[in-house]
Amino acid sequence: MHIGLIGGIGVAATVAYYQRLTARGPIELTIAHAQVSDLVENARKDDRPAQAAVYARLIDRLRGAGCDCAAITSLGGHFCFDETVALSSLPLVSALRPLDPYFQQEELGTVGLLGTAVVMRSGFYGHLARTRAVIPEADPEGVGARYQALAIRGRATQDDRVFFVAEGRKLMERGAEAVVLAGTDLNLVFDGADPGYRVVDALDVHVDVLAKLASGRVTLDEL
């Protein structure tokens, strides 16, 4: 199956998807570039139709390139997922739907979330039905804004690394069994690091689904 990615939101996340998917074996893959500035503005205004229209145009390009399905490489970018499905010329593979079953499979009853404020507060837009989530207690908006700045910048400073590792530790102290990277660009902070607690990158859960589709081990009907 030919996989289509909507990338650029942000670039570091797109690179991680590309690297991790191609590391899983031969794959047909096409990436269409979106503007992170459009996503940030539309998400800020909760303008779901506008962002869905942006995605729909990119999905049409992916379909023209021969893709069989499409995926959004941003968890925050899923805020208009249903609206995009309604416009999409290809099946859209959610990054959010597999998470709750994955946590149950891993026997994680409580997870800590780091990402944008809306993703953290909503528990992946309501997709955690059987898993309890804890989020930064003192200033989730501040944590979310710092993550968003990192994603737009496309690189993590040493201060970012210290900050997010410390925020994750606070979540563990409040009962989380693992810290979930609920922002696809947080690999810039945590890849190759040992923060002293378990980290689950939500991006990897999505990549696993896409890799199985690409290899034919699962079909779209089975998702």
ABEGO torsion letter per residue (X at the ends): XBBBBBBGOBAAAAAAAAAAAAAAEBBBBBBBBBBAAAAAAAAAAGBAAAAAAAAAAAAAAAAAAGBABBBBABAAAAAAAAAAAAABABBBBBAAAAAAAAAAAAGBABBBBBEBAAAAAAGGGGABAABBBBBBAABAAAAAAAAAAAAAAGBBBAAAAAAAAAAAAAAAAAGBABBBBABAAAAAAABGBBAGBBBBBAAAAAAAAAAAAAAGABBAAAX
